[in-house]
Amino acid sequence: MKNNKLKLILALISLALLIALASFLYSGLGKDYKPNSFVTNAIDKETEEATDSVISGETVKNPLPEGADTEPKEENTLAPDFEMLDGEGNKIKLSSFRGKPTVLNFWASWCPPCKSEMPAFEKAYKEFGDEINFVMLNSTDGSRETVEIAKEFIKGAGYTFPVYYDTTSMGAILYGTSSIPMTFLIDAEGNLVGYGAGALSEEALYSGIAMLTE
């Protein structure tokens, strides 16, 4: 009898918690919740009023070194700088892309959501490659993903966008990419103006590009 009462009490508590959680999510997201769009904290230079939006998409866990900061960076501040390798093995800094807006995308060849959005990135690169830097940054951990594996995948798929390699995981650590794909929008001055967590549709990607080109 006591066990039945205990089970009933636990069930009622669980139900109450579910109702409270649903209420919180509704009030927190409400009408502002827009799947497949970018989280932004961009400040309009004239009005200085912040605008916000939200993204939800399919991701997979990205293995990061223990103790890494896993909170994605969304402040409208200078984008964290780090070194990566280009296709020829040369070290290059993210800051070297300043002067034009940059789309920074974290991906891996073992990541199905990453691969699902790549046709949209290829199309966007062919259309906007002269105006915008596309930094397709491979999460190169040296075991599950190597430079050779990534290059073989890109060659086999026939993609032409520029690919870079995060062999030290410094980019992933600084940008908190505990899951991938993740895409960051950086303006020509190097300010981080938004990010999208999850596989982006072509429409969502183009909306992000519009933020950088308007």
PyMOL commands that place a pseudoatom at each C-alpha (Angstrom):
pseudoatom trace, name=CA, resn=MET, resi=1, chain=A, elem=C, hetatm=0, pos=[0.000, 0.000, 0.000]
pseudoatom trace, name=CA, resn=LYS, resi=2, chain=A, elem=C, hetatm=0, pos=[2.810, 2.392, 0.921]
pseudoatom trace, name=CA, resn=ASN, resi=3, chain=A, elem=C, hetatm=0, pos=[4.601, 1.566, -2.318]
pseudoatom trace, name=CA, resn=ASN, resi=4, chain=A, elem=C, hetatm=0, pos=[1.489, 2.422, -4.333]
pseudoatom trace, name=CA, resn=LYS, resi=5, chain=A, elem=C, hetatm=0, pos=[1.130, 5.760, -2.564]
pseudoatom trace, name=CA, resn=LEU, resi=6, chain=A, elem=C, hetatm=0, pos=[4.801, 6.532, -3.147]
pseudoatom trace, name=CA, resn=LYS, resi=7, chain=A, elem=C, hetatm=0, pos=[4.462, 5.717, -6.848]
pseudoatom trace, name=CA, resn=LEU, resi=8, chain=A, elem=C, hetatm=0, pos=[1.395, 7.955, -7.087]
pseudoatom trace, name=CA, resn=ILE, resi=9, chain=A, elem=C, hetatm=0, pos=[3.190, 10.836, -5.390]
pseudoatom trace, name=CA, resn=LEU, resi=10, chain=A, elem=C, hetatm=0, pos=[6.203, 10.470, -7.685]
pseudoatom trace, name=CA, resn=ALA, resi=11, chain=A, elem=C, hetatm=0, pos=[3.936, 10.364, -10.738]
pseudoatom trace, name=CA, resn=LEU, resi=12, chain=A, elem=C, hetatm=0, pos=[2.165, 13.563, -9.660]
pseudoatom trace, name=CA, resn=ILE, resi=13, chain=A, elem=C, hetatm=0, pos=[5.490, 15.303, -9.044]
pseudoatom trace, name=CA, resn=SER, resi=14, chain=A, elem=C, hetatm=0, pos=[6.746, 14.234, -12.483]
pseudoatom trace, name=CA, resn=LEU, resi=15, chain=A, elem=C, hetatm=0, pos=[3.562, 15.515, -14.118]
pseudoatom trace, name=CA, resn=ALA, resi=16, chain=A, elem=C, hetatm=0, pos=[3.907, 18.855, -12.339]
pseudoatom trace, name=CA, resn=LEU, resi=17, chain=A, elem=C, hetatm=0, pos=[7.516, 19.177, -13.467]
pseudoatom trace, name=CA, resn=LEU, resi=18, chain=A, elem=C, hetatm=0, pos=[6.570, 18.416, -17.078]
pseudoatom trace, name=CA, resn=ILE, resi=19, chain=A, elem=C, hetatm=0, pos=[3.826, 21.049, -17.006]
pseudoatom trace, name=CA, resn=ALA, resi=20, chain=A, elem=C, hetatm=0, pos=[6.227, 23.603, -15.503]
pseudoatom trace, name=CA, resn=LEU, resi=21, chain=A, elem=C, hetatm=0, pos=[8.864, 22.818, -18.137]
pseudoatom trace, name=CA, resn=ALA, resi=22, chain=A, elem=C, hetatm=0, pos=[6.357, 23.126, -20.974]
pseudoatom trace, name=CA, resn=SER, resi=23, chain=A, elem=C, hetatm=0, pos=[5.184, 26.460, -19.596]
pseudoatom trace, name=CA, resn=PHE, resi=24, chain=A, elem=C, hetatm=0, pos=[8.759, 27.720, -19.327]
pseudoatom trace, name=CA, resn=LEU, resi=25, chain=A, elem=C, hetatm=0, pos=[9.603, 26.707, -22.877]
pseudoatom trace, name=CA, resn=TYR, resi=26, chain=A, elem=C, hetatm=0, pos=[6.478, 28.322, -24.251]
pseudoatom trace, name=CA, resn=SER, resi=27, chain=A, elem=C, hetatm=0, pos=[7.021, 31.579, -22.396]
pseudoatom trace, name=CA, resn=GLY, resi=28, chain=A, elem=C, hetatm=0, pos=[10.749, 31.607, -23.118]
pseudoatom trace, name=CA, resn=LEU, resi=29, chain=A, elem=C, hetatm=0, pos=[10.537, 30.843, -26.818]
pseudoatom trace, name=CA, resn=GLY, resi=30, chain=A, elem=C, hetatm=0, pos=[6.989, 31.783, -27.685]
pseudoatom trace, name=CA, resn=LYS, resi=31, chain=A, elem=C, hetatm=0, pos=[6.471, 33.460, -31.048]
pseudoatom trace, name=CA, resn=ASP, resi=32, chain=A, elem=C, hetatm=0, pos=[10.177, 34.225, -31.342]
pseudoatom trace, name=CA, resn=TYR, resi=33, chain=A, elem=C, hetatm=0, pos=[10.987, 30.553, -31.826]
pseudoatom trace, name=CA, resn=LYS, resi=34, chain=A, elem=C, hetatm=0, pos=[11.892, 30.060, -35.486]
pseudoatom trace, name=CA, resn=PRO, resi=35, chain=A, elem=C, hetatm=0, pos=[13.413, 26.704, -36.435]
pseudoatom trace, name=CA, resn=ASN, resi=36, chain=A, elem=C, hetatm=0, pos=[16.297, 26.804, -38.894]
pseudoatom trace, name=CA, resn=SER, resi=37, chain=A, elem=C, hetatm=0, pos=[17.402, 30.390, -38.397]
pseudoatom trace, name=CA, resn=PHE, resi=38, chain=A, elem=C, hetatm=0, pos=[20.291, 32.190, -36.694]
pseudoatom trace, name=CA, resn=VAL, resi=39, chain=A, elem=C, hetatm=0, pos=[20.805, 33.237, -33.095]
pseudoatom trace, name=CA, resn=THR, resi=40, chain=A, elem=C, hetatm=0, pos=[21.874, 36.848, -33.269]
pseudoatom trace, name=CA, resn=ASN, resi=41, chain=A, elem=C, hetatm=0, pos=[22.815, 39.618, -30.909]
pseudoatom trace, name=CA, resn=ALA, resi=42, chain=A, elem=C, hetatm=0, pos=[23.598, 42.138, -33.604]
pseudoatom trace, name=CA, resn=ILE, resi=43, chain=A, elem=C, hetatm=0, pos=[23.404, 45.818, -32.627]
pseudoatom trace, name=CA, resn=ASP, resi=44, chain=A, elem=C, hetatm=0, pos=[22.081, 48.231, -35.197]
pseudoatom trace, name=CA, resn=LYS, resi=45, chain=A, elem=C, hetatm=0, pos=[24.599, 51.065, -35.425]
pseudoatom trace, name=CA, resn=GLU, resi=46, chain=A, elem=C, hetatm=0, pos=[21.888, 53.730, -35.673]
pseudoatom trace, name=CA, resn=THR, resi=47, chain=A, elem=C, hetatm=0, pos=[19.260, 52.543, -33.216]
pseudoatom trace, name=CA, resn=GLU, resi=48, chain=A, elem=C, hetatm=0, pos=[21.498, 50.352, -31.000]
pseudoatom trace, name=CA, resn=GLU, resi=49, chain=A, elem=C, hetatm=0, pos=[18.572, 48.020, -30.488]
pseudoatom trace, name=CA, resn=ALA, resi=50, chain=A, elem=C, hetatm=0, pos=[19.362, 44.301, -30.200]
pseudoatom trace, name=CA, resn=THR, resi=51, chain=A, elem=C, hetatm=0, pos=[17.489, 41.740, -32.312]
pseudoatom trace, name=CA, resn=ASP, resi=52, chain=A, elem=C, hetatm=0, pos=[17.243, 38.056, -31.469]
pseudoatom trace, name=CA, resn=SER, resi=53, chain=A, elem=C, hetatm=0, pos=[16.272, 34.836, -33.240]
pseudoatom trace, name=CA, resn=VAL, resi=54, chain=A, elem=C, hetatm=0, pos=[16.717, 31.113, -32.572]
pseudoatom trace, name=CA, resn=ILE, resi=55, chain=A, elem=C, hetatm=0, pos=[17.909, 28.040, -34.477]
pseudoatom trace, name=CA, resn=SER, resi=56, chain=A, elem=C, hetatm=0, pos=[17.071, 24.384, -34.016]
pseudoatom trace, name=CA, resn=GLY, resi=57, chain=A, elem=C, hetatm=0, pos=[18.542, 21.673, -36.214]
pseudoatom trace, name=CA, resn=GLU, resi=58, chain=A, elem=C, hetatm=0, pos=[20.018, 18.185, -36.238]
pseudoatom trace, name=CA, resn=THR, resi=59, chain=A, elem=C, hetatm=0, pos=[23.517, 17.956, -34.755]
pseudoatom trace, name=CA, resn=VAL, resi=60, chain=A, elem=C, hetatm=0, pos=[25.936, 15.276, -33.629]
pseudoatom trace, name=CA, resn=LYS, resi=61, chain=A, elem=C, hetatm=0, pos=[28.332, 15.346, -30.683]
pseudoatom trace, name=CA, resn=ASN, resi=62, chain=A, elem=C, hetatm=0, pos=[31.741, 16.790, -31.466]
pseudoatom trace, name=CA, resn=PRO, resi=63, chain=A, elem=C, hetatm=0, pos=[34.519, 15.296, -29.271]
pseudoatom trace, name=CA, resn=LEU, resi=64, chain=A, elem=C, hetatm=0, pos=[36.391, 18.108, -27.528]
pseudoatom trace, name=CA, resn=PRO, resi=65, chain=A, elem=C, hetatm=0, pos=[39.344, 18.008, -25.123]
pseudoatom trace, name=CA, resn=GLU, resi=66, chain=A, elem=C, hetatm=0, pos=[38.343, 17.653, -21.472]
pseudoatom trace, name=CA, resn=GLY, resi=67, chain=A, elem=C, hetatm=0, pos=[37.578, 20.985, -19.817]
pseudoatom trace, name=CA, resn=ALA, resi=68, chain=A, elem=C, hetatm=0, pos=[36.800, 22.799, -23.058]
pseudoatom trace, name=CA, resn=ASP, resi=69, chain=A, elem=C, hetatm=0, pos=[34.246, 25.615, -22.968]
pseudoatom trace, name=CA, resn=THR, resi=70, chain=A, elem=C, hetatm=0, pos=[31.142, 24.206, -24.681]
pseudoatom trace, name=CA, resn=GLU, resi=71, chain=A, elem=C, hetatm=0, pos=[29.050, 27.357, -24.710]
pseudoatom trace, name=CA, resn=PRO, resi=72, chain=A, elem=C, hetatm=0, pos=[28.681, 28.741, -28.274]
pseudoatom trace, name=CA, resn=LYS, resi=73, chain=A, elem=C, hetatm=0, pos=[29.823, 32.338, -28.552]
pseudoatom trace, name=CA, resn=GLU, resi=74, chain=A, elem=C, hetatm=0, pos=[27.030, 34.698, -29.564]
pseudoatom trace, name=CA, resn=GLU, resi=75, chain=A, elem=C, hetatm=0, pos=[28.102, 38.110, -28.306]
pseudoatom trace, name=CA, resn=ASN, resi=76, chain=A, elem=C, hetatm=0, pos=[28.494, 40.852, -30.888]
pseudoatom trace, name=CA, resn=THR, resi=77, chain=A, elem=C, hetatm=0, pos=[32.209, 41.172, -30.099]
pseudoatom trace, name=CA, resn=LEU, resi=78, chain=A, elem=C, hetatm=0, pos=[35.444, 40.433, -31.889]
pseudoatom trace, name=CA, resn=ALA, resi=79, chain=A, elem=C, hetatm=0, pos=[35.391, 36.831, -33.075]
pseudoatom trace, name=CA, resn=PRO, resi=80, chain=A, elem=C, hetatm=0, pos=[37.982, 34.683, -31.260]
pseudoatom trace, name=CA, resn=ASP, resi=81, chain=A, elem=C, hetatm=0, pos=[41.115, 34.303, -33.357]
pseudoatom trace, name=CA, resn=PHE, resi=82, chain=A, elem=C, hetatm=0, pos=[42.982, 31.041, -33.845]
pseudoatom trace, name=CA, resn=GLU, resi=83, chain=A, elem=C, hetatm=0, pos=[45.288, 29.249, -36.266]
pseudoatom trace, name=CA, resn=MET, resi=84, chain=A, elem=C, hetatm=0, pos=[44.160, 26.578, -38.715]
pseudoatom trace, name=CA, resn=LEU, resi=85, chain=A, elem=C, hetatm=0, pos=[45.743, 24.756, -41.627]
pseudoatom trace, name=CA, resn=ASP, resi=86, chain=A, elem=C, hetatm=0, pos=[44.817, 25.330, -45.259]
pseudoatom trace, name=CA, resn=GLY, resi=87, chain=A, elem=C, hetatm=0, pos=[44.750, 22.623, -47.915]
pseudoatom trace, name=CA, resn=GLU, resi=88, chain=A, elem=C, hetatm=0, pos=[48.514, 22.889, -48.469]
pseudoatom trace, name=CA, resn=GLY, resi=89, chain=A, elem=C, hetatm=0, pos=[49.332, 22.570, -44.772]
pseudoatom trace, name=CA, resn=ASN, resi=90, chain=A, elem=C, hetatm=0, pos=[50.088, 26.268, -44.245]
pseudoatom trace, name=CA, resn=LYS, resi=91, chain=A, elem=C, hetatm=0, pos=[49.104, 27.908, -40.967]
pseudoatom trace, name=CA, resn=ILE, resi=92, chain=A, elem=C, hetatm=0, pos=[46.558, 30.678, -41.359]
pseudoatom trace, name=CA, resn=LYS, resi=93, chain=A, elem=C, hetatm=0, pos=[44.746, 32.828, -38.801]
pseudoatom trace, name=CA, resn=LEU, resi=94, chain=A, elem=C, hetatm=0, pos=[41.019, 33.492, -38.866]
pseudoatom trace, name=CA, resn=SER, resi=95, chain=A, elem=C, hetatm=0, pos=[41.791, 37.197, -38.466]
pseudoatom trace, name=CA, resn=SER, resi=96, chain=A, elem=C, hetatm=0, pos=[43.525, 37.170, -41.859]
pseudoatom trace, name=CA, resn=PHE, resi=97, chain=A, elem=C, hetatm=0, pos=[40.077, 36.989, -43.471]
pseudoatom trace, name=CA, resn=ARG, resi=98, chain=A, elem=C, hetatm=0, pos=[39.060, 40.425, -42.168]
pseudoatom trace, name=CA, resn=GLY, resi=99, chain=A, elem=C, hetatm=0, pos=[38.119, 42.916, -44.829]
pseudoatom trace, name=CA, resn=LYS, resi=100, chain=A, elem=C, hetatm=0, pos=[35.240, 40.783, -46.080]
pseudoatom trace, name=CA, resn=PRO, resi=101, chain=A, elem=C, hetatm=0, pos=[32.443, 39.056, -44.149]
pseudoatom trace, name=CA, resn=THR, resi=102, chain=A, elem=C, hetatm=0, pos=[33.100, 35.454, -43.207]
pseudoatom trace, name=CA, resn=VAL, resi=103, chain=A, elem=C, hetatm=0, pos=[30.909, 32.376, -42.876]
pseudoatom trace, name=CA, resn=LEU, resi=104, chain=A, elem=C, hetatm=0, pos=[32.662, 29.951, -40.514]
pseudoatom trace, name=CA, resn=ASN, resi=105, chain=A, elem=C, hetatm=0, pos=[31.303, 26.402, -40.575]
pseudoatom trace, name=CA, resn=PHE, resi=106, chain=A, elem=C, hetatm=0, pos=[32.437, 23.534, -38.332]
pseudoatom trace, name=CA, resn=TRP, resi=107, chain=A, elem=C, hetatm=0, pos=[31.992, 20.086, -39.901]
pseudoatom trace, name=CA, resn=ALA, resi=108, chain=A, elem=C, hetatm=0, pos=[33.324, 16.532, -40.147]
pseudoatom trace, name=CA, resn=SER, resi=109, chain=A, elem=C, hetatm=0, pos=[32.989, 13.814, -42.776]
pseudoatom trace, name=CA, resn=TRP, resi=110, chain=A, elem=C, hetatm=0, pos=[31.505, 11.362, -40.214]
pseudoatom trace, name=CA, resn=CYS, resi=111, chain=A, elem=C, hetatm=0, pos=[28.696, 13.812, -39.405]
pseudoatom trace, name=CA, resn=PRO, resi=112, chain=A, elem=C, hetatm=0, pos=[25.475, 13.150, -41.414]
pseudoatom trace, name=CA, resn=PRO, resi=113, chain=A, elem=C, hetatm=0, pos=[23.895, 16.562, -40.571]
pseudoatom trace, name=CA, resn=CYS, resi=114, chain=A, elem=C, hetatm=0, pos=[27.103, 18.272, -41.736]
pseudoatom trace, name=CA, resn=LYS, resi=115, chain=A, elem=C, hetatm=0, pos=[26.974, 16.468, -45.046]
pseudoatom trace, name=CA, resn=SER, resi=116, chain=A, elem=C, hetatm=0, pos=[23.279, 17.219, -45.512]
pseudoatom trace, name=CA, resn=GLU, resi=117, chain=A, elem=C, hetatm=0, pos=[23.872, 21.003, -45.532]
pseudoatom trace, name=CA, resn=MET, resi=118, chain=A, elem=C, hetatm=0, pos=[26.954, 21.007, -47.751]
pseudoatom trace, name=CA, resn=PRO, resi=119, chain=A, elem=C, hetatm=0, pos=[25.105, 21.300, -51.091]
pseudoatom trace, name=CA, resn=ALA, resi=120, chain=A, elem=C, hetatm=0, pos=[23.641, 24.588, -49.819]
pseudoatom trace, name=CA, resn=PHE, resi=121, chain=A, elem=C, hetatm=0, pos=[27.116, 25.822, -48.831]
pseudoatom trace, name=CA, resn=GLU, resi=122, chain=A, elem=C, hetatm=0, pos=[28.513, 24.829, -52.228]
pseudoatom trace, name=CA, resn=LYS, resi=123, chain=A, elem=C, hetatm=0, pos=[25.743, 26.724, -53.994]
pseudoatom trace, name=CA, resn=ALA, resi=124, chain=A, elem=C, hetatm=0, pos=[26.230, 29.786, -51.760]
pseudoatom trace, name=CA, resn=TYR, resi=125, chain=A, elem=C, hetatm=0, pos=[29.994, 29.712, -52.278]
pseudoatom trace, name=CA, resn=LYS, resi=126, chain=A, elem=C, hetatm=0, pos=[29.613, 29.706, -56.050]
pseudoatom trace, name=CA, resn=GLU, resi=127, chain=A, elem=C, hetatm=0, pos=[27.222, 32.652, -55.796]
pseudoatom trace, name=CA, resn=PHE, resi=128, chain=A, elem=C, hetatm=0, pos=[28.875, 34.754, -53.072]
pseudoatom trace, name=CA, resn=GLY, resi=129, chain=A, elem=C, hetatm=0, pos=[32.481, 33.525, -53.015]
pseudoatom trace, name=CA, resn=ASP, resi=130, chain=A, elem=C, hetatm=0, pos=[33.773, 36.854, -54.317]
pseudoatom trace, name=CA, resn=GLU, resi=131, chain=A, elem=C, hetatm=0, pos=[31.966, 38.850, -51.614]
pseudoatom trace, name=CA, resn=ILE, resi=132, chain=A, elem=C, hetatm=0, pos=[32.207, 36.526, -48.619]
pseudoatom trace, name=CA, resn=ASN, resi=133, chain=A, elem=C, hetatm=0, pos=[34.902, 34.300, -47.161]
pseudoatom trace, name=CA, resn=PHE, resi=134, chain=A, elem=C, hetatm=0, pos=[33.688, 30.734, -46.717]
pseudoatom trace, name=CA, resn=VAL, resi=135, chain=A, elem=C, hetatm=0, pos=[35.783, 28.994, -44.066]
pseudoatom trace, name=CA, resn=MET, resi=136, chain=A, elem=C, hetatm=0, pos=[34.659, 25.357, -44.020]
pseudoatom trace, name=CA, resn=LEU, resi=137, chain=A, elem=C, hetatm=0, pos=[36.571, 24.236, -40.945]
pseudoatom trace, name=CA, resn=ASN, resi=138, chain=A, elem=C, hetatm=0, pos=[37.043, 20.503, -40.539]
pseudoatom trace, name=CA, resn=SER, resi=139, chain=A, elem=C, hetatm=0, pos=[37.041, 19.137, -36.976]
pseudoatom trace, name=CA, resn=THR, resi=140, chain=A, elem=C, hetatm=0, pos=[40.313, 17.265, -37.459]
pseudoatom trace, name=CA, resn=ASP, resi=141, chain=A, elem=C, hetatm=0, pos=[40.945, 15.270, -34.291]
pseudoatom trace, name=CA, resn=GLY, resi=142, chain=A, elem=C, hetatm=0, pos=[43.641, 13.079, -35.865]
pseudoatom trace, name=CA, resn=SER, resi=143, chain=A, elem=C, hetatm=0, pos=[41.856, 9.787, -35.241]
pseudoatom trace, name=CA, resn=ARG, resi=144, chain=A, elem=C, hetatm=0, pos=[38.200, 9.726, -36.155]
pseudoatom trace, name=CA, resn=GLU, resi=145, chain=A, elem=C, hetatm=0, pos=[38.860, 12.541, -38.609]
pseudoatom trace, name=CA, resn=THR, resi=146, chain=A, elem=C, hetatm=0, pos=[42.187, 13.200, -40.333]
pseudoatom trace, name=CA, resn=VAL, resi=147, chain=A, elem=C, hetatm=0, pos=[43.222, 15.644, -43.037]
pseudoatom trace, name=CA, resn=GLU, resi=148, chain=A, elem=C, hetatm=0, pos=[43.436, 12.745, -45.489]
pseudoatom trace, name=CA, resn=ILE, resi=149, chain=A, elem=C, hetatm=0, pos=[39.944, 11.442, -44.660]
pseudoatom trace, name=CA, resn=ALA, resi=150, chain=A, elem=C, hetatm=0, pos=[38.454, 14.930, -44.979]
pseudoatom trace, name=CA, resn=LYS, resi=151, chain=A, elem=C, hetatm=0, pos=[40.208, 15.625, -48.276]
pseudoatom trace, name=CA, resn=GLU, resi=152, chain=A, elem=C, hetatm=0, pos=[39.064, 12.300, -49.721]
pseudoatom trace, name=CA, resn=PHE, resi=153, chain=A, elem=C, hetatm=0, pos=[35.467, 13.065, -48.759]
pseudoatom trace, name=CA, resn=ILE, resi=154, chain=A, elem=C, hetatm=0, pos=[35.539, 16.573, -50.280]
pseudoatom trace, name=CA, resn=LYS, resi=155, chain=A, elem=C, hetatm=0, pos=[37.152, 15.309, -53.490]
pseudoatom trace, name=CA, resn=GLY, resi=156, chain=A, elem=C, hetatm=0, pos=[34.674, 12.460, -53.820]
pseudoatom trace, name=CA, resn=ALA, resi=157, chain=A, elem=C, hetatm=0, pos=[31.712, 14.783, -53.311]
pseudoatom trace, name=CA, resn=GLY, resi=158, chain=A, elem=C, hetatm=0, pos=[33.083, 17.309, -55.819]
pseudoatom trace, name=CA, resn=TYR, resi=159, chain=A, elem=C, hetatm=0, pos=[32.852, 20.317, -53.510]
pseudoatom trace, name=CA, resn=THR, resi=160, chain=A, elem=C, hetatm=0, pos=[34.865, 23.391, -54.448]
pseudoatom trace, name=CA, resn=PHE, resi=161, chain=A, elem=C, hetatm=0, pos=[34.470, 25.614, -51.368]
pseudoatom trace, name=CA, resn=PRO, resi=162, chain=A, elem=C, hetatm=0, pos=[37.662, 26.292, -49.370]
pseudoatom trace, name=CA, resn=VAL, resi=163, chain=A, elem=C, hetatm=0, pos=[38.363, 23.721, -46.658]
pseudoatom trace, name=CA, resn=TYR, resi=164, chain=A, elem=C, hetatm=0, pos=[40.532, 24.320, -43.597]
pseudoatom trace, name=CA, resn=TYR, resi=165, chain=A, elem=C, hetatm=0, pos=[41.602, 22.014, -40.801]
pseudoatom trace, name=CA, resn=ASP, resi=166, chain=A, elem=C, hetatm=0, pos=[41.272, 22.529, -37.037]
pseudoatom trace, name=CA, resn=THR, resi=167, chain=A, elem=C, hetatm=0, pos=[44.065, 20.089, -36.168]
pseudoatom trace, name=CA, resn=THR, resi=168, chain=A, elem=C, hetatm=0, pos=[44.618, 21.507, -32.662]
pseudoatom trace, name=CA, resn=SER, resi=169, chain=A, elem=C, hetatm=0, pos=[40.870, 21.775, -31.840]
pseudoatom trace, name=CA, resn=MET, resi=170, chain=A, elem=C, hetatm=0, pos=[41.535, 25.386, -30.829]
pseudoatom trace, name=CA, resn=GLY, resi=171, chain=A, elem=C, hetatm=0, pos=[38.754, 26.665, -33.070]
pseudoatom trace, name=CA, resn=ALA, resi=172, chain=A, elem=C, hetatm=0, pos=[36.282, 24.191, -31.622]
pseudoatom trace, name=CA, resn=ILE, resi=173, chain=A, elem=C, hetatm=0, pos=[37.316, 25.089, -28.075]
pseudoatom trace, name=CA, resn=LEU, resi=174, chain=A, elem=C, hetatm=0, pos=[37.124, 28.852, -28.582]
pseudoatom trace, name=CA, resn=TYR, resi=175, chain=A, elem=C, hetatm=0, pos=[33.738, 28.627, -30.315]
pseudoatom trace, name=CA, resn=GLY, resi=176, chain=A, elem=C, hetatm=0, pos=[32.252, 26.013, -27.987]
pseudoatom trace, name=CA, resn=THR, resi=177, chain=A, elem=C, hetatm=0, pos=[31.288, 23.558, -30.730]
pseudoatom trace, name=CA, resn=SER, resi=178, chain=A, elem=C, hetatm=0, pos=[30.365, 20.576, -28.563]
pseudoatom trace, name=CA, resn=SER, resi=179, chain=A, elem=C, hetatm=0, pos=[28.039, 19.529, -31.389]
pseudoatom trace, name=CA, resn=ILE, resi=180, chain=A, elem=C, hetatm=0, pos=[28.300, 19.956, -35.144]
pseudoatom trace, name=CA, resn=PRO, resi=181, chain=A, elem=C, hetatm=0, pos=[27.520, 21.296, -37.627]
pseudoatom trace, name=CA, resn=MET, resi=182, chain=A, elem=C, hetatm=0, pos=[27.696, 24.835, -36.323]
pseudoatom trace, name=CA, resn=THR, resi=183, chain=A, elem=C, hetatm=0, pos=[27.922, 27.993, -38.413]
pseudoatom trace, name=CA, resn=PHE, resi=184, chain=A, elem=C, hetatm=0, pos=[29.122, 31.432, -37.304]
pseudoatom trace, name=CA, resn=LEU, resi=185, chain=A, elem=C, hetatm=0, pos=[28.577, 34.785, -39.039]
pseudoatom trace, name=CA, resn=ILE, resi=186, chain=A, elem=C, hetatm=0, pos=[31.467, 37.247, -38.816]
pseudoatom trace, name=CA, resn=ASP, resi=187, chain=A, elem=C, hetatm=0, pos=[31.341, 40.752, -40.304]
pseudoatom trace, name=CA, resn=ALA, resi=188, chain=A, elem=C, hetatm=0, pos=[34.098, 42.422, -42.306]
pseudoatom trace, name=CA, resn=GLU, resi=189, chain=A, elem=C, hetatm=0, pos=[35.567, 44.016, -39.174]
pseudoatom trace, name=CA, resn=GLY, resi=190, chain=A, elem=C, hetatm=0, pos=[35.855, 40.632, -37.484]
pseudoatom trace, name=CA, resn=ASN, resi=191, chain=A, elem=C, hetatm=0, pos=[32.851, 40.955, -35.186]
pseudoatom trace, name=CA, resn=LEU, resi=192, chain=A, elem=C, hetatm=0, pos=[30.824, 37.861, -34.367]
pseudoatom trace, name=CA, resn=VAL, resi=193, chain=A, elem=C, hetatm=0, pos=[27.219, 38.700, -35.221]
pseudoatom trace, name=CA, resn=GLY, resi=194, chain=A, elem=C, hetatm=0, pos=[25.394, 35.376, -35.097]
pseudoatom trace, name=CA, resn=TYR, resi=195, chain=A, elem=C, hetatm=0, pos=[25.536, 31.605, -35.132]
pseudoatom trace, name=CA, resn=GLY, resi=196, chain=A, elem=C, hetatm=0, pos=[23.427, 28.624, -36.157]
pseudoatom trace, name=CA, resn=ALA, resi=197, chain=A, elem=C, hetatm=0, pos=[23.588, 25.267, -34.360]
pseudoatom trace, name=CA, resn=GLY, resi=198, chain=A, elem=C, hetatm=0, pos=[22.485, 22.371, -36.522]
pseudoatom trace, name=CA, resn=ALA, resi=199, chain=A, elem=C, hetatm=0, pos=[22.092, 21.523, -40.182]
pseudoatom trace, name=CA, resn=LEU, resi=200, chain=A, elem=C, hetatm=0, pos=[21.008, 24.625, -42.096]
pseudoatom trace, name=CA, resn=SER, resi=201, chain=A, elem=C, hetatm=0, pos=[18.557, 24.600, -44.941]
pseudoatom trace, name=CA, resn=GLU, resi=202, chain=A, elem=C, hetatm=0, pos=[19.434, 26.581, -48.046]
pseudoatom trace, name=CA, resn=GLU, resi=203, chain=A, elem=C, hetatm=0, pos=[16.879, 29.206, -47.032]
pseudoatom trace, name=CA, resn=ALA, resi=204, chain=A, elem=C, hetatm=0, pos=[18.375, 29.570, -43.547]
pseudoatom trace, name=CA, resn=LEU, resi=205, chain=A, elem=C, hetatm=0, pos=[21.918, 29.831, -44.886]
pseudoatom trace, name=CA, resn=TYR, resi=206, chain=A, elem=C, hetatm=0, pos=[20.924, 32.513, -47.365]
pseudoatom trace, name=CA, resn=SER, resi=207, chain=A, elem=C, hetatm=0, pos=[19.161, 34.457, -44.617]
pseudoatom trace, name=CA, resn=GLY, resi=208, chain=A, elem=C, hetatm=0, pos=[22.407, 34.458, -42.648]
pseudoatom trace, name=CA, resn=ILE, resi=209, chain=A, elem=C, hetatm=0, pos=[24.353, 35.603, -45.691]
pseudoatom trace, name=CA, resn=ALA, resi=210, chain=A, elem=C, hetatm=0, pos=[21.857, 38.428, -46.103]
pseudoatom trace, name=CA, resn=MET, resi=211, chain=A, elem=C, hetatm=0, pos=[22.771, 39.634, -42.598]
pseudoatom trace, name=CA, resn=LEU, resi=212, chain=A, elem=C, hetatm=0, pos=[26.364, 39.986, -43.758]
pseudoatom trace, name=CA, resn=THR, resi=213, chain=A, elem=C, hetatm=0, pos=[25.718, 41.601, -47.115]
pseudoatom trace, name=CA, resn=GLU, resi=214, chain=A, elem=C, hetatm=0, pos=[22.947, 44.095, -46.353]
for i in range(1, 214): cmd.bond("trace and resi %d" % i, "trace and resi %d" % (i + 1))
show_as sticks, trace
zoom trace
